[in-house]
Amino acid sequence: MRIAEADDADATLKRQMAQLLADAFREHWANAWRTVEEAQADVEKMLAPDRICLLALDEERLLGMVGGLPDYGGRVWELHPMAVRPEAQGRGIGRALIAEFEARVRAHGGLTITLGSDDEDNMTSLSQCDLYENLWDKIKTIQNYKRHPFEFYQKMGYVITGVVPNANGIGKPDILMAKDVS
């Protein structure tokens, strides 16, 4: 496996990127890309010159991808999106993509990486409850019911910095996370 910048992705690779987004988010994230065509528009945005977009490739087959966009004058970068083929998960591809993404952010002068990890499918104990009451107690005792990715990001050094209650509908929060990469 090798990690490469997506800057010079051809039409075939762009189509693979769009297909990966549609496939990877289909099961648990209803508000994500419903079709390859919807994902294709975001793939084009990810390839903008001010962004970072990295691909994990095995030969010419796309295994995973990570993207990011700068904010706060480039001091903070939002990691979005991150996807690994479902059948390739658990093999270190996501870890390698995140590590390289973090290195690129540092090289661009970034200090912090943020991300949002939606809970649209009751995957954590933060779903289906009133997050306006005792929020930090609920965050401190968060439970993962269905392999929600927040635990993957925690293993990579990210911490929960808050939530957006009802971001995806009533009882469906967005879990906000960040990491210092300075």
PADONU-689291 format. One line per field, with one value per residue: residue in three letters; x, y, z of N, C-alpha, C, O in turn. Coordinates in nm, 4 decimals. Each point is the difference from the previous one (the first is absolute). Layout:
% PADONU-689291
mivo: (ALA/...)
n.c1: (X/...)
n.c2: (Y/...)
n.c3: (Z/...)
ca.c1: (X/...)
ca.c2: (Y/...)
ca.c3: (Z/...)
c.c1: (X/...)
c.c2: (Y/...)
c.c3: (Z/...)
o.c1: (X/...)
o.c2: (Y/...)
o.c3: (Z/...)
% end
This chain:
% PADONU-689291
mivo: (MET/ARG/ILE/ALA/GLU/ALA/ASP/ASP/ALA/ASP/ALA/THR/LEU/LYS/ARG/GLN/MET/ALA/GLN/LEU/LEU/ALA/ASP/ALA/PHE/ARG/GLU/HIS/TRP/ALA/ASN/ALA/TRP/ARG/THR/VAL/GLU/GLU/ALA/GLN/ALA/ASP/VAL/GLU/LYS/MET/LEU/ALA/PRO/ASP/ARG/ILE/CYS/LEU/LEU/ALA/LEU/ASP/GLU/GLU/ARG/LEU/LEU/GLY/MET/VAL/GLY/GLY/LEU/PRO/ASP/TYR/GLY/GLY/ARG/VAL/TRP/GLU/LEU/HIS/PRO/MET/ALA/VAL/ARG/PRO/GLU/ALA/GLN/GLY/ARG/GLY/ILE/GLY/ARG/ALA/LEU/ILE/ALA/GLU/PHE/GLU/ALA/ARG/VAL/ARG/ALA/HIS/GLY/GLY/LEU/THR/ILE/THR/LEU/GLY/SER/ASP/ASP/GLU/ASP/ASN/MET/THR/SER/LEU/SER/GLN/CYS/ASP/LEU/TYR/GLU/ASN/LEU/TRP/ASP/LYS/ILE/LYS/THR/ILE/GLN/ASN/TYR/LYS/ARG/HIS/PRO/PHE/GLU/PHE/TYR/GLN/LYS/MET/GLY/TYR/VAL/ILE/THR/GLY/VAL/VAL/PRO/ASN/ALA/ASN/GLY/ILE/GLY/LYS/PRO/ASP/ILE/LEU/MET/ALA/LYS/ASP/VAL/SER)
n.c1: (0.0837/-0.1465/0.1607/-0.2140/0.1614/-0.1550/0.1814/0.1413/-0.1305/0.0540/-0.0330/0.1745/0.1901/0.0023/0.0381/0.2143/0.1046/-0.0361/0.1186/0.2109/0.0317/-0.0059/0.1876/0.1712/-0.0743/0.0590/0.1823/0.1969/0.0718/-0.1699/0.1010/0.0415/0.2055/-0.1483/0.0962/-0.0071/-0.2080/-0.1406/0.0025/-0.1247/-0.2172/-0.0873/-0.0746/-0.1873/-0.1872/-0.0701/-0.1125/-0.1610/0.0237/-0.2064/-0.0447/-0.1021/0.1487/-0.0843/0.1756/-0.1828/0.2215/-0.1674/0.2219/-0.1392/0.0685/-0.1952/0.1778/0.1312/-0.1395/0.1506/-0.1703/0.0728/-0.1114/0.1007/0.1168/-0.1663/-0.0967/-0.1679/-0.1058/-0.1728/0.0304/-0.1104/-0.0152/0.0825/-0.0896/-0.1447/0.1612/-0.1293/0.1402/-0.2145/-0.0065/-0.0169/-0.2204/0.0749/-0.0126/-0.1426/-0.1704/-0.1601/0.0537/-0.0124/-0.2005/-0.0864/0.0726/-0.0843/-0.1926/0.0068/0.0611/-0.1644/-0.1274/0.0794/-0.0171/-0.2030/0.1243/-0.0448/-0.1858/-0.1514/-0.0301/-0.1078/-0.1381/-0.0874/-0.0737/-0.0536/-0.1598/0.0640/0.1847/-0.0214/0.1268/-0.1206/0.1626/0.1428/0.0106/-0.1105/0.1463/-0.0761/0.0222/-0.2215/-0.0348/0.0779/-0.0236/0.0527/-0.1900/-0.1430/0.0522/-0.0441/-0.2190/0.1156/-0.2045/0.1517/-0.1591/0.0597/0.1263/-0.0958/-0.0434/-0.1976/-0.1142/-0.1263/-0.1948/-0.1725/-0.0913/-0.1599/-0.1256/-0.1415/-0.0244/-0.0944/-0.0572/-0.0808/-0.1690/-0.0496/-0.0528/-0.0593/0.2066/-0.0329/-0.0218/-0.2213/0.1137/-0.0109/0.0931/0.0598/0.0931/-0.0192/0.1094/0.1295/0.1108/0.0937/-0.0096/-0.0757)
n.c2: (-0.1182/0.0941/0.1225/0.0288/0.1274/0.1189/0.0912/-0.1713/0.0600/-0.2158/0.0176/-0.0968/0.1148/0.1400/-0.1008/-0.0385/0.1776/0.0523/-0.1151/0.0729/0.1836/-0.0175/-0.0703/0.1375/0.1328/-0.1452/-0.1211/0.1046/-0.0071/-0.0049/0.0748/-0.2183/-0.0729/0.1433/0.1935/-0.1575/-0.0264/-0.1156/-0.2229/-0.0743/0.0215/-0.1714/-0.1639/0.0353/-0.0372/-0.2149/0.0032/0.0652/0.1684/0.0846/-0.1345/-0.0941/-0.0688/-0.1120/-0.0649/-0.1164/-0.0058/-0.0954/0.0421/-0.1220/-0.1730/0.0842/0.0797/0.1641/0.0775/0.1471/0.0706/0.1556/0.0707/0.1303/0.0110/0.1441/0.0511/-0.1472/0.1599/0.0787/-0.2044/0.0648/-0.1190/0.0214/-0.2022/-0.1250/-0.0601/-0.1465/-0.0492/0.0128/-0.0224/0.2221/-0.0032/0.1787/0.1344/0.1157/-0.1068/-0.1021/-0.2001/-0.1754/-0.0926/-0.1365/-0.2116/-0.1379/-0.1061/-0.1721/-0.1955/-0.1155/-0.1271/-0.1966/-0.1748/-0.0796/-0.1319/-0.1936/0.1030/0.0799/-0.1849/0.0864/-0.0455/-0.0502/-0.0376/0.0243/0.1142/-0.0925/-0.0996/0.2053/0.1498/0.1893/-0.0063/0.0284/-0.2158/0.1188/0.1665/0.0042/0.0639/0.0199/-0.2197/0.1594/0.2007/0.1713/0.0542/0.1421/0.2172/0.1156/0.0470/0.1548/-0.0142/-0.1638/0.1179/0.1924/-0.0431/0.0756/0.1193/0.0364/-0.1932/-0.0205/0.1104/-0.1063/-0.1668/0.1112/-0.0635/-0.1253/0.2236/-0.1235/0.0831/-0.1914/0.1329/-0.1363/0.1183/-0.2139/-0.0596/-0.1801/0.1688/-0.0023/0.1297/0.1844/-0.0970/0.2091/-0.1896/0.1486/0.0117/-0.0671/0.1206/-0.0547/0.1690/0.1137)
n.c3: (0.0000/-0.1403/0.0976/-0.0666/-0.0919/0.1111/0.0928/0.0291/0.1742/-0.0366/-0.2218/-0.1039/-0.0322/-0.1749/-0.1957/-0.0556/-0.0912/-0.2147/-0.1507/-0.0332/-0.1245/-0.2236/-0.0996/-0.0433/-0.1645/-0.1583/0.0471/0.0073/-0.2093/0.1476/0.1844/0.0317/-0.0383/-0.0875/-0.0637/-0.1586/-0.0777/0.1337/-0.0120/-0.1699/0.0490/0.1171/-0.1313/-0.1154/0.1177/-0.0037/-0.1928/0.1423/-0.1469/0.0237/-0.1721/0.1773/-0.1516/0.1762/-0.1253/0.0558/-0.0406/-0.1135/0.0030/-0.1240/0.1259/-0.0708/0.1151/-0.0820/0.1600/-0.0810/0.1284/-0.1445/0.1837/-0.1541/0.1930/0.0255/-0.1956/0.0026/0.1160/-0.1208/0.0899/-0.1842/0.1882/-0.2071/0.0184/0.1179/-0.1420/0.1109/-0.1694/-0.0616/-0.2218/-0.0290/0.0377/0.1151/-0.1795/0.1306/-0.0964/0.1200/0.0845/-0.1388/-0.0305/0.1561/0.0088/-0.1551/0.0489/0.1449/-0.0916/-0.0984/0.1324/0.0790/-0.1403/0.0520/0.1328/-0.1046/0.0718/-0.1455/0.1251/-0.1775/0.1706/-0.1998/0.2085/-0.2169/0.1097/-0.1947/0.0795/0.0897/-0.1089/0.0246/0.1551/-0.1695/-0.0598/-0.1536/-0.0436/0.2125/-0.2138/-0.0008/-0.0190/0.1361/-0.0964/0.1342/0.1056/-0.0985/0.0169/0.1878/-0.0145/-0.1134/-0.0908/0.0125/-0.1081/-0.0988/0.1782/0.1869/-0.1844/0.0978/-0.0117/-0.1827/-0.0207/0.0952/-0.1190/-0.1114/0.1762/-0.1180/-0.0085/0.1633/-0.2005/-0.0843/0.0603/-0.1713/0.1823/0.0280/0.0574/0.1276/0.1467/-0.0147/0.1477/-0.1292/0.1803/0.0526/-0.0722/0.1676/-0.1967/0.1710/-0.1587/0.1969/-0.1470/0.1793)
ca.c1: (-0.0837/0.0695/-0.0848/0.0342/-0.0887/-0.1026/0.0017/-0.0035/-0.0910/-0.0679/-0.1441/-0.0260/0.0273/-0.1034/-0.1215/0.0227/-0.0125/-0.1424/-0.0617/0.0402/-0.0794/-0.1372/-0.0035/0.0476/-0.0897/-0.1383/-0.0697/-0.0329/-0.0082/-0.1033/0.0171/0.1229/-0.0191/-0.0958/0.0334/0.1353/-0.0025/0.0111/0.1372/0.0904/0.0102/0.0883/0.1357/0.0577/0.0317/0.1151/0.1214/0.0340/0.1418/0.0241/-0.0352/0.0835/-0.0754/0.0936/-0.0584/0.0718/-0.0141/0.0632/0.0100/-0.0819/-0.1296/-0.0176/-0.0351/-0.0502/0.0316/-0.0240/0.0079/-0.0043/-0.0025/0.0520/-0.0857/0.0739/0.1265/0.0874/0.0455/-0.0884/-0.0446/-0.1081/0.0155/-0.1274/-0.0471/0.0913/-0.0710/0.0766/-0.0903/-0.0423/0.0706/0.1418/0.0143/0.0697/0.1329/0.0934/-0.0093/-0.0474/0.1088/0.1031/-0.0542/-0.0069/0.1372/0.0525/-0.0779/0.0522/0.1313/-0.0230/-0.0558/0.1141/0.0838/-0.0710/-0.0060/-0.1174/0.0221/-0.1097/-0.0903/-0.1332/-0.0870/-0.1318/-0.0336/-0.1438/-0.0666/-0.1345/-0.0607/0.0024/0.1216/0.0627/-0.0902/-0.0363/-0.1193/-0.1321/-0.0095/0.0059/0.1403/0.0055/0.0030/0.1185/0.0714/0.1369/-0.0097/-0.0348/0.1191/0.0994/-0.0387/-0.0488/0.0094/-0.0043/-0.0875/0.0027/0.1256/0.0073/0.1419/0.0639/0.1048/0.1166/0.0670/0.0616/0.1246/0.0940/0.0367/-0.1015/-0.0848/-0.1318/0.0002/-0.1390/-0.0964/-0.1053/-0.1235/-0.1011/0.0589/-0.0515/-0.1374/-0.0178/0.0721/0.1074/0.1028/0.1308/0.1014/0.1126/0.1271/0.1149/0.1325/0.1115/0.1062/0.1087)
ca.c2: (0.1182/0.1286/0.1178/0.0986/0.1149/-0.0227/0.1157/-0.0348/-0.1135/-0.0023/-0.0211/-0.1311/0.0082/0.0865/-0.0817/-0.0899/0.0809/0.0254/-0.1278/-0.0301/0.0835/-0.0494/-0.1324/-0.0003/0.0713/-0.0392/-0.0768/0.0705/0.1445/0.0281/0.1344/0.0036/-0.0100/-0.1063/-0.0521/0.0276/0.1334/0.0966/-0.0091/0.0525/0.1455/0.0251/-0.0398/0.1157/0.1013/-0.0488/0.0147/0.1421/0.0224/0.0367/-0.1129/-0.1201/-0.1217/-0.1114/-0.1285/-0.1249/-0.0784/-0.1300/0.0073/0.1156/-0.0158/0.0885/-0.0672/0.0979/0.1394/0.0993/0.1361/0.1038/0.1381/0.0917/0.1003/0.0851/0.0413/-0.1154/-0.0547/-0.1125/-0.0721/-0.0953/-0.1281/-0.0360/-0.1186/-0.1128/-0.1231/-0.1195/-0.1054/-0.0847/-0.1286/0.0247/0.0597/-0.0805/-0.0384/0.1107/0.0980/0.1246/0.0540/0.0541/0.1213/0.1067/0.0409/0.0817/0.1235/0.0831/0.0510/0.1041/0.1165/0.0650/0.0628/0.1207/0.0928/-0.0262/-0.0291/-0.0821/-0.0641/-0.0261/-0.0850/-0.0327/-0.1395/-0.0054/-0.1185/0.0030/-0.1326/-0.0488/-0.0791/0.0335/0.0393/0.1414/0.0119/-0.0175/0.0517/0.1454/0.0393/0.1313/-0.0240/-0.0747/-0.0371/-0.0496/-0.1323/-0.0948/-0.0176/-0.0735/-0.1404/-0.0452/-0.1423/-0.0306/-0.1159/-0.0615/0.0316/0.1396/0.0328/0.0874/-0.0748/-0.0035/0.1301/0.0086/-0.0767/0.0808/0.1170/0.1047/0.0067/0.0606/0.1394/0.0429/-0.0612/0.0853/-0.0760/0.0004/0.0469/-0.0812/-0.0310/-0.0134/-0.1126/-0.0441/0.1029/-0.0052/-0.0037/0.0818/-0.0471/0.0785/-0.0463/0.0948/-0.0570/0.0988)
ca.c3: (0.0000/0.0019/0.0175/-0.1017/-0.0134/-0.1021/-0.0899/-0.1415/-0.0191/-0.1296/0.0089/0.0590/0.1431/0.0580/0.0097/0.1127/0.1213/0.0204/0.0355/0.1370/0.0910/0.0000/0.0630/0.1382/0.0898/-0.0295/0.1035/0.1238/-0.0110/-0.1003/-0.0562/-0.0801/-0.1442/-0.0339/-0.1328/-0.0470/-0.0604/0.1098/0.0507/-0.1035/0.0183/0.1140/-0.0395/-0.0712/0.1019/0.0769/-0.0803/-0.0113/0.0347/0.1396/0.0850/0.0004/-0.0313/-0.0089/-0.0365/0.0272/-0.1225/-0.0165/-0.1469/-0.0360/0.0659/0.1145/0.1251/0.0954/-0.0295/0.1037/-0.0516/0.1012/-0.0456/0.1016/0.0630/0.0927/-0.0598/-0.0178/0.1282/0.0299/-0.1189/0.0218/-0.0663/-0.0639/0.0697/0.0208/-0.0384/-0.0380/-0.0499/0.1128/0.0033/0.0266/0.1326/0.0998/-0.0492/0.0181/-0.1091/0.0591/0.0836/-0.0892/-0.0629/0.1012/0.0342/-0.1097/-0.0005/0.1092/-0.0420/-0.1013/0.0698/0.0676/-0.1029/-0.0438/0.1126/0.0821/0.1414/0.0502/-0.0952/0.0536/-0.0820/0.0520/-0.0261/0.0237/0.0538/-0.0579/0.0052/0.1390/0.0165/0.1275/0.1085/-0.0144/-0.0844/0.0614/0.1364/0.0098/0.0177/0.0635/0.1434/0.0440/-0.1225/0.0183/0.0628/-0.1067/-0.0837/0.0791/0.0136/-0.1302/-0.0308/-0.1429/-0.0172/-0.1335/-0.0696/-0.0438/-0.0197/0.0990/0.0708/-0.0895/0.0102/0.1325/-0.0051/-0.0778/0.0795/-0.0046/0.1181/-0.0222/0.0451/0.0116/-0.0909/-0.0525/0.0190/-0.1058/-0.1257/-0.1108/0.0375/0.1449/0.0599/-0.0894/0.0135/-0.0635/0.1045/-0.0430/0.0532/-0.0434/0.0407/-0.0131/-0.0850/-0.0077)
c.c1: (0.0879/-0.1015/0.0489/-0.0976/-0.0959/-0.0007/-0.0167/-0.0891/-0.0684/-0.1487/-0.0344/0.0202/-0.1028/-0.1307/0.0132/-0.0150/-0.1473/-0.0719/0.0333/-0.0819/-0.1432/-0.0103/0.0309/-0.1000/-0.1460/-0.0722/-0.0459/-0.0201/-0.0932/0.0185/0.1269/-0.0369/-0.0909/0.0329/0.1447/0.0054/0.0096/0.1430/0.0989/0.0191/0.0930/0.1437/0.0677/0.0384/0.1254/0.1313/0.0398/0.1422/0.0263/-0.0281/0.1062/-0.0916/0.1005/-0.0747/0.0903/-0.0283/0.0749/0.0024/-0.0772/-0.1383/-0.0051/-0.0462/-0.0629/0.0407/-0.0286/0.0168/-0.0042/0.0017/0.0418/-0.1069/0.0883/0.1382/0.0992/0.0536/-0.0801/-0.0429/-0.1135/0.0284/-0.1375/0.0213/0.1121/-0.0793/0.0995/-0.1013/-0.0387/0.0771/0.1486/0.0232/0.0694/0.1389/0.1015/-0.0054/-0.0444/0.1071/0.1075/-0.0475/-0.0023/0.1401/0.0595/-0.0741/0.0520/0.1351/-0.0166/-0.0564/0.1117/0.0873/-0.0630/-0.0126/-0.1213/0.0366/-0.1013/-0.0760/-0.1317/-0.0739/-0.1340/-0.0323/-0.1465/-0.0446/-0.1454/-0.0775/0.0079/0.1214/0.0691/-0.1057/-0.0369/-0.1235/-0.1256/-0.0047/0.0107/0.1439/0.0141/0.0026/0.1199/0.0852/0.1357/0.0033/-0.0296/0.1192/0.1033/-0.0316/-0.0541/0.0241/-0.0127/-0.0791/0.0225/0.1249/0.0014/0.1469/0.0636/0.1113/0.1266/0.0770/0.0632/0.1322/0.1078/0.0367/-0.0993/-0.0854/-0.1334/0.0026/-0.1408/-0.0888/-0.0906/-0.1291/-0.0924/0.0518/-0.0585/-0.1451/-0.0062/0.0691/0.1155/0.1108/0.1194/0.1017/0.1231/0.1259/0.1118/0.1283/0.1008/0.1084/0.1183/0.1323)
c.c2: (0.1241/0.1115/0.1061/0.1168/-0.0267/0.1092/-0.0364/-0.1214/0.0109/-0.0319/-0.1329/0.0037/0.0895/-0.0771/-0.0986/0.0745/0.0244/-0.1277/-0.0378/0.0816/-0.0519/-0.1331/0.0054/0.0633/-0.0442/-0.0604/0.0841/0.1497/0.0392/0.1359/0.0139/-0.0144/-0.1181/-0.0651/0.0340/0.1404/0.1095/0.0027/0.0601/0.1511/0.0329/-0.0416/0.1163/0.1101/-0.0400/0.0223/0.1458/0.0235/0.0315/-0.1146/-0.1094/-0.1173/-0.1110/-0.1304/-0.1140/-0.0917/-0.1320/-0.0220/0.1261/-0.0066/0.0866/-0.0796/0.0962/0.1396/0.0864/0.1370/0.0994/0.1383/0.0928/0.0957/0.0824/0.0351/-0.1138/-0.0589/-0.1229/-0.0614/-0.0927/-0.1262/-0.0394/-0.0227/-0.0997/-0.1253/-0.1084/-0.1039/-0.0910/-0.1314/0.0152/0.0603/-0.0958/-0.0431/0.1148/0.1067/0.1357/0.0668/0.0652/0.1285/0.1166/0.0495/0.0885/0.1328/0.0961/0.0604/0.1125/0.1268/0.0755/0.0735/0.1276/0.1023/-0.0191/-0.0390/-0.1006/-0.0615/-0.0242/-0.0958/-0.0132/-0.1424/-0.0215/-0.1322/0.0058/-0.1281/-0.0617/-0.0876/0.0255/0.0364/0.1483/0.0195/-0.0207/0.0412/0.1521/0.0413/0.1394/-0.0117/-0.0877/-0.0490/-0.0624/-0.1324/-0.1057/-0.0245/-0.0854/-0.1496/-0.0578/-0.1502/-0.0179/-0.1287/-0.0753/0.0383/0.1412/0.0400/0.0898/-0.0732/-0.0135/0.1314/0.0192/-0.0744/0.0748/0.1301/0.1143/-0.0072/0.0627/0.1391/0.0560/-0.0803/0.1093/-0.0817/0.0141/0.0469/-0.0722/-0.0406/-0.0202/-0.1269/-0.0531/0.1060/-0.0180/0.0083/0.0731/-0.0443/0.0876/-0.0620/0.1118/-0.0685/0.0942/-0.0620)
c.c3: (0.0000/0.0182/-0.0963/0.0066/-0.1145/-0.1064/-0.1471/-0.0273/-0.1356/0.0220/0.0664/0.1513/0.0701/0.0172/0.1160/0.1329/0.0321/0.0427/0.1442/0.0993/0.0101/0.0746/0.1498/0.0972/-0.0126/0.1206/0.1187/-0.0132/-0.1130/-0.0661/-0.0821/-0.1479/-0.0327/-0.1333/-0.0332/-0.0594/0.1061/0.0527/-0.0986/0.0146/0.1164/-0.0287/-0.0719/0.0975/0.0782/-0.0732/-0.0219/0.0509/0.1470/0.0969/-0.0054/-0.0317/-0.0266/-0.0263/0.0440/-0.1183/0.0104/-0.1503/-0.0397/0.0635/0.1249/0.1211/0.0997/-0.0402/0.1218/-0.0635/0.1133/-0.0598/0.1131/0.0516/0.0939/-0.0533/-0.0169/0.1292/0.0405/-0.1326/0.0394/-0.0805/-0.0543/-0.1477/0.0209/-0.0338/-0.0377/-0.0460/0.1161/0.0097/0.0310/0.1393/0.0949/-0.0422/0.0089/-0.1074/0.0533/0.0844/-0.0866/-0.0671/0.0977/0.0350/-0.1093/-0.0094/0.1075/-0.0365/-0.1025/0.0641/0.0714/-0.1005/-0.0542/0.1131/0.0885/0.1413/0.0549/-0.1163/0.0723/-0.0923/0.0694/-0.0396/0.0401/0.0620/-0.0447/0.0249/0.1396/0.0278/0.1330/0.1035/-0.0072/-0.0872/0.0845/0.1461/-0.0044/0.0299/0.0596/0.1524/0.0341/-0.1174/0.0279/0.0755/-0.1054/-0.0926/0.0740/0.0071/-0.1318/-0.0199/-0.1509/-0.0189/-0.1308/-0.0804/-0.0585/-0.0095/0.1060/0.0732/-0.0842/0.0133/0.1379/0.0038/-0.0768/0.0728/-0.0026/0.1259/-0.0386/0.0601/0.0129/-0.0912/-0.0539/0.0146/-0.1206/-0.1351/-0.1209/0.0222/0.1502/0.0497/-0.0826/-0.0019/-0.0937/0.1135/-0.0523/0.0713/-0.0528/0.0521/-0.0232/-0.0828/-0.0127/0.0382)
o.c1: (0.1038/-0.1161/0.1193/-0.1136/0.0345/-0.0869/-0.0736/0.0255/-0.0524/-0.0435/-0.0965/-0.0817/-0.0424/-0.0700/-0.0964/-0.0553/-0.0418/-0.0852/-0.0857/-0.0481/-0.0544/-0.0936/-0.0689/-0.0048/-0.0865/-0.1156/-0.1136/-0.0428/0.0423/-0.0408/0.0315/-0.1128/0.0339/-0.0319/0.0605/0.1012/0.0703/0.0555/0.0994/0.1110/0.0787/0.0934/0.1165/0.1048/0.0830/0.1059/0.0925/0.0459/0.1096/0.0101/0.0893/-0.1070/0.0798/-0.1113/0.1224/-0.1150/0.1086/-0.1027/0.0358/-0.0879/0.0904/-0.1017/-0.0868/0.0811/-0.0813/0.0864/-0.0358/0.0523/-0.0303/-0.0964/0.1149/0.1002/0.1204/0.0719/0.0492/-0.0314/0.0067/0.0186/-0.0932/0.0517/0.1122/-0.1085/0.1001/-0.1055/0.0867/0.0343/0.0680/0.1143/-0.0073/0.0625/0.1082/0.0792/0.0579/0.0175/0.0486/0.0767/0.0399/0.0219/0.0638/0.0609/0.0174/0.0254/0.0716/0.0381/0.0077/0.0433/0.0709/-0.0640/-0.0280/0.1025/0.0311/-0.0163/-0.0020/0.0356/-0.0119/0.0218/-0.0323/0.0572/-0.0876/-0.1198/0.0133/-0.0114/0.0846/-0.1177/-0.0831/-0.0546/0.0030/-0.0707/0.0397/0.0470/0.1115/0.0176/0.0111/0.0451/0.0299/0.0919/0.0557/0.0226/0.0620/0.0911/-0.0765/0.1058/-0.0768/0.0429/-0.0193/-0.0108/0.0461/0.0801/0.1215/0.1001/0.1108/0.1222/0.1078/0.0969/0.1190/0.0740/0.0276/-0.0227/-0.0086/0.0280/-0.0183/0.0444/-0.0127/-0.0263/-0.0086/-0.0783/-0.0076/-0.0480/0.1032/-0.0252/0.0519/0.0003/0.0186/-0.0037/0.0586/-0.0006/-0.0160/0.0002/-0.0040/0.0479/0.0832/0.1026)
o.c2: (0.0047/-0.0132/0.0291/-0.0133/-0.0664/0.0004/0.0666/-0.0768/0.1052/-0.0210/-0.0078/-0.0528/-0.0308/0.0172/-0.0216/-0.0538/-0.0151/0.0036/-0.0494/-0.0544/-0.0124/-0.0200/-0.0630/-0.0378/0.0518/0.0334/-0.0162/0.0641/0.0179/0.0189/0.1089/0.0293/-0.1149/-0.1166/0.0877/0.0688/0.0990/0.1067/0.0597/0.0503/0.0942/0.0617/0.0296/0.0624/0.0847/0.0074/0.0279/-0.0703/-0.0277/0.0183/0.0009/-0.0140/0.0082/-0.0211/0.0096/-0.0337/-0.0072/-0.0285/0.1095/0.0792/-0.0052/-0.0692/-0.0384/0.0197/-0.0343/0.0211/-0.0333/0.0225/-0.0240/0.0326/-0.0366/-0.0101/0.0244/-0.0998/-0.0861/0.0714/-0.0676/0.0063/-0.0257/0.0881/0.0190/-0.0215/0.0257/-0.0181/-0.0428/-0.0424/-0.0992/0.0257/-0.1218/-0.0813/-0.0086/0.0941/0.1028/0.1217/0.1087/0.0955/0.1112/0.1207/0.1009/0.1035/0.1192/0.1170/0.1000/0.1109/0.1226/0.1123/0.0891/0.1037/0.0841/-0.0643/-0.0776/0.0621/-0.0503/-0.0165/0.0183/-0.0396/-0.0199/-0.1056/0.0456/-0.0049/-0.1216/-0.1055/-0.0787/0.0173/0.0461/0.1102/-0.0639/-0.0617/0.0584/-0.0137/0.0462/0.0999/-0.1114/-0.1146/-0.1071/-0.0795/-0.1096/-0.1124/-0.0885/-0.0822/-0.0965/-0.0524/0.0703/-0.1070/-0.1214/0.0359/0.0203/-0.0408/0.0192/0.0622/0.0043/0.0003/0.0585/0.0491/-0.0225/0.0822/0.1064/-0.1080/0.0822/0.0166/0.1131/-0.0947/0.1073/-0.0889/0.1066/0.0476/0.0569/-0.0959/-0.0069/-0.1103/-0.1082/0.0882/-0.1051/0.0937/-0.0408/-0.0232/0.0671/-0.0800/0.0698/-0.1074/-0.0155/0.0681)
o.c3: (0.0661/-0.0387/-0.0076/0.0454/-0.0977/-0.0871/-0.0727/-0.0927/-0.0368/0.1132/0.0760/0.0755/0.1114/0.0998/0.0733/0.0960/0.1148/0.0888/0.0733/0.0994/0.1097/0.0775/0.0802/0.1171/0.0706/0.0259/0.0448/0.0959/-0.1142/-0.1146/-0.0481/-0.0397/0.0284/-0.0233/0.0617/0.0132/-0.0201/0.0266/0.0413/-0.0175/-0.0084/0.0513/0.0264/-0.0164/0.0330/0.0624/-0.0763/0.0900/0.0488/0.1213/-0.0848/0.0594/-0.0934/0.0481/-0.0088/-0.0281/0.0577/-0.0616/0.0436/-0.0340/0.0835/-0.0051/0.0784/-0.0904/0.0858/-0.0852/0.1129/-0.1091/0.1168/-0.0693/0.0250/0.0709/-0.0081/-0.0028/0.0730/-0.0952/0.1027/-0.1215/0.0762/-0.0687/-0.0469/0.0541/-0.0669/0.0608/0.0761/0.1104/0.0263/0.0377/-0.0159/0.0680/-0.0582/0.0027/-0.0353/-0.0063/0.0312/-0.0122/-0.0345/0.0099/0.0299/-0.0269/-0.0254/0.0288/0.0059/-0.0373/-0.0083/0.0258/-0.0465/-0.0174/0.0855/0.0229/0.0904/-0.1051/0.1123/-0.1166/0.1212/-0.1145/0.1171/-0.0268/0.0735/-0.0278/0.0137/0.0625/0.0422/-0.0317/0.0781/-0.0066/0.1052/0.0798/-0.1009/0.1129/0.0242/0.0697/-0.0512/-0.0010/-0.0528/-0.0198/0.0043/-0.0448/-0.0591/0.0097/0.0014/0.0349/-0.0657/0.0432/-0.0057/-0.1173/-0.1123/0.0842/-0.0037/0.0356/0.0535/0.0150/0.0102/0.0580/0.0219/-0.0539/0.0555/0.0544/-0.0912/0.1187/0.0451/-0.0648/0.0589/-0.0810/-0.0610/-0.0822/-0.1089/-0.0604/0.0667/-0.0487/0.0274/-0.0860/-0.0613/0.0798/-0.1002/0.1209/-0.1020/0.0935/-0.1014/0.0365/-0.0893/-0.0007)
% end
